[in-house]
Amino acid sequence: MPLLLNVVPTSSSPQVTALGKRACPECGGEMEWNAAKQVLACPYCGFIPNEQPTRGEGASEGAIREHDLERALAQIGDENRGYGVATVKVKCQSCQAISVFAPDRVAQRCDFCGSPAIVPYQETRDPITPQSLLPVRLSEPQVREIVNRWYASRWFAPNRLKSAALTDTLRGMYLPYWTFDAQAHADWTAESGNYYYQTVTRTDSKGRHYQDRVRKVRWYHTSGSIDHFFDDELVPGSAGVRPDLLRRIEPFPTKQLAPYDPAFIRGWTVERYQIDLRRASLLSVEQMERKMRDLCEQQVPGDTHRNLNVDCYFSRRTFKHILVPVWLVTYNFGGKGYQLAVNGYTGSIAGDRPVSWAKVLFYLILPLLMLLTVFLAMQLR
């Protein structure tokens, strides 16, 4: 099973503290997170301890802490890196995902794309330690039902795909994400336009005159400013799952984050981030700038506008490195690879599926050809 660390903040700088296994006091087995019951429990004897990990709004103050982005980019010490225990990393030569396992687990195939082309991965410096995670809320049987319903709703998927449902490849993953907070200020200028109408005289092809009402725009200069606070702007750090799929199953409710505990990820694959903090911070700025532009655009008065210019400024920037649960289905059909992702907390689903061109022909093309034939026959009468 994958093992990670917790970051315990102090008044000066974050300190990394290794978290040991949670042994069951009844049978000695290792405790793990039960998604169906939403508690830590022993999978062997069923014991449920009275003390449960806190998360979300109920978490103790300081348990999940925002870190100053500028200071982190300038210097991230070795004490804030690594997993604190012995780990094995493998890299897929096909999709480039890096998976982290306990040393006693042997990987035969990539959990993200199913490729057997995996090799040991060595790095000169350990990654930044995750501080918190989002506990999985949906159990494997619940996710299989969601996936089966999704396949059944794909009208133009091959029948063989629907009947098999392909959930035998379902795997639970914890994916790396970055969250960013920032106070944003934007100044904008634009040309606003108000519509007005004029009546003009036109001449048609037969030389006849007629009156036409024409819409015109009266332009004038406008400007303004806006302030906005971004809270937990999400940037994925995954290479194993396509960004467009992740965006379609977001958001991951960061208000429900819990301080890291190994029991949460027992039996799950953990992906090591490949979009580092510096790159993620640049991507977060791009995201926030787009959203600030949309907010400024909503402020522009008038019926229309043009030449909108926006200057954004960001301050009080902080970040967190978190893990989020995703259930993943990878399969090959007709010689092509497909991926299906399910948000392990909300159940949102997105994915690829093959198309049966025989169904497209039968349900779409043939009816259109029949309608066209009937139309032509009526025209020839």
C-alpha positions in Angstrom: 0.0 0.0 0.0 1.2 3.6 -0.5 2.5 5.4 2.5 2.9 9.2 2.8 3.5 11.9 5.5 1.7 14.7 7.2 2.9 18.3 7.4 2.5 19.6 10.9 2.8 23.4 10.9 4.7 25.4 13.5 5.0 29.1 14.1 8.2 29.2 12.0 8.1 26.7 9.2 6.2 23.4 8.4 7.8 20.3 9.9 7.4 16.8 8.5 6.3 14.1 10.8 6.0 10.5 9.7 2.6 8.9 10.5 2.7 5.4 11.7 0.2 2.6 10.9 -3.0 2.6 12.9 -3.2 -0.8 14.5 -6.6 -2.2 15.5 -6.6 -2.6 19.3 -8.9 -5.7 18.9 -7.0 -7.9 16.4 -3.9 -6.0 15.5 -4.8 -5.5 11.9 -4.2 -2.2 10.1 -7.1 0.3 10.1 -8.3 1.8 6.8 -10.9 4.2 5.6 -14.4 2.7 5.1 -16.0 4.8 2.3 -19.5 3.3 2.8 -19.6 4.1 6.6 -17.4 7.2 6.3 -15.2 6.1 9.3 -11.8 4.5 10.0 -12.4 0.9 10.7 -10.6 -2.5 10.9 -11.3 -4.4 7.7 -10.7 -7.7 9.5 -12.8 -7.6 12.7 -14.9 -4.5 11.9 -13.8 -2.6 15.0 -14.5 1.2 14.8 -12.5 3.4 17.1 -14.3 6.3 18.9 -11.6 8.7 17.9 -12.0 9.6 14.2 -9.8 12.0 12.1 -11.2 15.5 11.8 -11.8 17.2 8.5 -13.4 20.1 6.8 -15.0 22.8 8.9 -14.6 20.6 12.0 -10.8 20.2 11.6 -8.7 21.7 14.4 -7.4 25.2 13.7 -4.0 25.0 11.9 -4.4 21.3 11.0 -4.7 22.3 7.3 -2.6 25.3 6.7 -2.1 27.6 3.7 1.6 28.2 2.9 3.1 31.4 1.6 3.7 31.0 -2.1 6.5 33.5 -2.6 8.6 32.1 0.2 8.0 28.5 -0.9 9.1 29.3 -4.5 12.2 30.9 -3.1 13.2 28.1 -0.8 11.6 24.8 -0.1 13.7 22.9 2.4 14.5 19.2 2.4 12.5 18.9 5.6 9.3 19.5 3.6 10.1 16.9 0.9 9.7 13.2 0.5 7.4 10.6 2.0 9.3 9.8 5.2 9.2 6.1 4.6 10.7 3.7 2.1 8.8 3.9 -1.2 9.1 2.5 -4.7 8.4 4.6 -7.7 7.7 3.5 -11.2 7.2 5.5 -14.4 5.0 4.5 -17.3 6.7 4.8 -20.7 3.4 5.2 -22.4 1.4 7.9 -20.4 4.4 9.1 -18.3 2.5 8.8 -15.0 4.7 8.2 -11.9 3.1 5.9 -9.3 4.3 5.5 -5.7 4.0 2.2 -3.8 5.1 0.5 -0.7 8.3 -1.6 -1.3 6.3 -4.9 -0.8 4.1 -4.2 -3.9 5.2 -5.2 -7.4 3.6 -3.3 -10.3 3.0 -5.3 -13.4 1.1 -2.7 -15.4 0.4 1.0 -15.3 -2.8 1.7 -13.3 -3.5 4.7 -15.5 -3.3 3.4 -19.0 -2.8 -0.4 -18.5 0.6 -0.4 -20.4 3.1 -3.0 -19.3 5.9 -0.6 -20.2 6.8 0.6 -16.7 10.3 1.1 -15.4 11.8 2.0 -12.0 11.9 5.8 -11.5 14.7 7.5 -9.7 14.8 11.2 -8.8 17.6 13.4 -7.5 15.3 15.2 -5.1 12.1 14.1 -3.3 8.8 15.9 -4.1 7.1 18.3 -1.8 5.1 16.4 0.8 1.3 16.4 0.6 -0.3 18.0 3.6 -3.9 17.0 3.3 -6.4 14.9 1.3 -10.0 14.5 0.5 -11.3 11.2 1.9 -13.1 9.0 -0.6 -16.8 9.1 -0.1 -18.0 6.5 -2.7 -17.3 2.8 -2.2 -16.3 0.5 -5.1 -19.8 -1.0 -5.4 -21.3 2.5 -5.7 -18.9 3.5 -8.3 -19.4 0.3 -10.3 -23.1 1.2 -10.4 -22.4 4.7 -11.6 -20.1 3.4 -14.3 -22.7 0.8 -15.4 -25.4 3.5 -15.7 -23.0 5.7 -17.7 -22.3 2.9 -20.2 -26.0 2.1 -20.5 -26.8 5.7 -21.4 -24.3 5.7 -24.3 -26.7 5.3 -27.2 -24.2 4.9 -29.9 -21.7 2.7 -28.0 -21.3 -0.9 -29.2 -23.6 -3.4 -27.5 -20.6 -5.5 -26.5 -19.3 -2.5 -24.5 -22.5 -1.9 -22.7 -23.0 -5.6 -21.7 -19.5 -6.0 -20.4 -19.4 -2.5 -18.8 -15.7 -3.1 -18.4 -15.7 -2.2 -14.6 -13.2 -5.1 -14.0 -10.5 -2.5 -14.7 -11.8 -0.1 -12.0 -9.0 1.2 -9.7 -8.9 3.7 -6.9 -6.3 6.5 -7.3 -5.2 9.4 -5.2 -4.2 12.2 -7.6 -2.0 15.2 -6.8 -3.5 18.7 -6.9 -2.4 22.2 -6.0 -4.7 24.8 -4.5 -4.0 28.5 -4.6 -5.5 31.4 -2.7 -5.0 35.0 -3.8 -6.4 38.5 -3.4 -6.9 39.9 -6.9 -7.3 43.4 -8.1 -8.0 44.4 -11.7 -8.2 47.7 -13.5 -10.0 47.7 -16.9 -10.7 50.0 -19.8 -13.1 49.4 -22.7 -15.2 51.1 -25.3 -18.9 50.7 -24.4 -21.5 50.9 -27.0 -25.2 51.8 -26.9 -27.5 50.8 -29.6 -29.7 53.2 -31.5 -31.7 52.9 -34.7 -32.0 54.9 -37.9 -34.5 54.6 -40.7 -32.9 54.5 -44.2 -34.4 54.2 -47.7 -33.2 51.2 -49.8 -33.9 50.0 -53.3 -34.6 46.3 -54.1 -33.6 44.4 -57.2 -36.7 45.6 -59.1 -36.0 49.3 -58.4 -38.7 49.7 -55.8 -37.9 51.8 -52.7 -38.6 50.7 -49.2 -37.8 51.8 -45.6 -35.4 49.8 -43.4 -34.6 50.2 -39.8 -30.8 49.9 -39.2 -29.2 49.3 -35.8 -26.1 51.4 -35.1 -23.7 51.8 -32.1 -22.7 54.9 -30.3 -19.3 54.3 -28.7 -17.8 55.9 -25.6 -14.8 55.3 -23.3 -15.4 53.5 -20.0 -13.2 52.2 -17.2 -13.4 50.6 -13.8 -11.8 48.3 -11.2 -12.8 45.1 -9.3 -11.5 43.2 -6.3 -12.0 39.5 -5.8 -10.6 36.8 -3.5 -9.8 33.4 -5.0 -10.2 30.5 -2.5 -8.7 27.1 -3.3 -8.2 27.6 -7.1 -7.5 24.0 -8.2 -4.6 23.0 -10.5 -4.1 19.3 -11.2 -0.6 17.9 -11.0 -1.4 14.6 -12.7 0.1 13.2 -15.8 -1.8 9.9 -15.7 -5.3 11.3 -16.2 -6.1 13.8 -19.0 -6.7 17.4 -17.8 -10.0 17.6 -19.8 -11.4 14.6 -17.9 -10.4 16.0 -14.6 -11.9 19.4 -15.3 -15.2 17.7 -16.2 -15.4 15.8 -12.9 -14.4 18.8 -10.8 -14.9 20.4 -8.3 -13.3 18.5 -5.5 -14.8 20.1 -2.3 -11.7 21.4 -0.5 -13.7 22.4 2.5 -13.9 18.7 3.4 -10.1 18.2 3.3 -8.6 16.1 6.2 -5.0 16.1 7.5 -3.2 13.2 5.9 -3.5 9.8 7.6 -2.1 6.6 5.9 -5.4 4.8 6.7 -7.2 7.0 4.1 -5.1 5.6 1.2 -4.6 2.0 2.2 -4.9 -0.1 -1.0 -4.9 2.9 -3.3 -2.3 4.0 -5.9 -0.8 7.5 -5.2 0.4 9.5 -8.2 3.5 11.6 -7.8 2.9 15.1 -9.2 4.7 16.1 -12.5 3.4 19.6 -12.6 5.6 21.2 -10.0 4.8 24.1 -7.7 6.3 26.8 -10.0 4.5 25.6 -13.1 1.3 25.1 -11.2 1.5 28.7 -9.8 1.8 30.0 -13.4 -1.2 28.0 -14.5 -3.2 29.3 -11.5 -2.4 32.9 -12.5 -3.6 32.1 -16.1 -6.9 30.6 -14.7 -7.5 33.5 -12.3 -6.7 36.1 -15.0 -9.3 34.5 -17.3 -11.9 34.6 -14.5 -11.0 38.2 -13.6 -11.5 39.2 -17.3 -14.9 37.6 -17.2 -15.8 39.5 -14.0 -14.6 42.8 -15.6 -16.5 42.1 -18.8 -19.7 41.8 -16.7 -19.0 45.3 -15.3 -18.7 47.0 -18.7 -21.8 49.2 -19.2 -23.8 49.5 -22.4 -25.4 47.1 -24.8 -22.0 45.9 -26.2 -18.3 46.6 -25.9 -15.0 46.3 -27.6 -11.3 46.7 -26.9 -11.5 45.4 -23.3 -8.1 45.7 -21.6 -7.6 44.2 -18.2 -4.5 44.6 -15.8 -4.5 42.1 -13.0 -2.5 42.3 -9.7 -2.3 39.4 -7.2 -1.3 39.5 -3.6 -1.4 37.4 -0.4 -0.8 34.3 -2.5 -0.8 31.0 -0.7 -0.9 27.3 -1.7 -1.6 23.7 -0.5 -0.5 20.4 -2.0 -3.3 17.9 -1.6 -4.5 14.5 -2.8 -7.9 13.8 -4.2 -9.7 10.5 -4.8 -10.5 9.4 -8.4 -11.9 6.1 -9.6 -10.4 5.2 -13.0 -11.4 2.8 -15.7 -8.9 2.2 -18.5 -9.6 -0.2 -21.3 -8.8 -1.0 -25.0 -11.6 -1.4 -27.5 -11.0 -1.9 -31.2 -7.3 -1.4 -30.8 -7.7 2.0 -29.2 -7.3 3.0 -25.5 -10.0 4.7 -23.5 -10.2 6.3 -20.0 -13.2 6.9 -17.7 -12.8 8.9 -14.5 -15.2 9.2 -11.5 -14.9 11.8 -8.7 -14.4 9.7 -5.6 -16.3 12.2 -3.5 -19.1 13.7 -5.6 -19.7 10.9 -8.2 -19.2 13.1 -11.2 -18.2 11.0 -14.2 -16.5 11.8 -17.5 -14.9 9.6 -20.1 -14.4 8.4 -23.6 -16.3 5.6 -25.4 -16.1 4.0 -28.8 -18.9 4.6 -31.3 -20.7 1.9 -33.2 -20.9 3.3 -36.8 -23.5 0.6 -37.6 -25.8 2.3 -35.0 -25.0 5.7 -36.4 -25.9 4.5 -39.8 -29.1 2.8 -38.7 -30.5 5.5 -36.3 -29.2 8.7 -38.0 -28.1 8.3 -41.6 -30.7 5.9 -42.9 -33.7 8.0 -41.5 -32.2 11.1 -43.1 -31.8 9.3 -46.4 -35.4 8.1 -46.2 -36.7 11.7 -45.5 -34.6 13.0 -48.4 -36.0 10.4 -50.7 -39.6 11.2 -49.7 -38.9 15.0 -50.1 -37.5 14.4 -53.6 -40.4 12.2 -54.6 -42.9 14.9 -53.5 -40.9 17.5 -55.5 -41.1 15.4 -58.7 -44.9 15.1 -58.6 
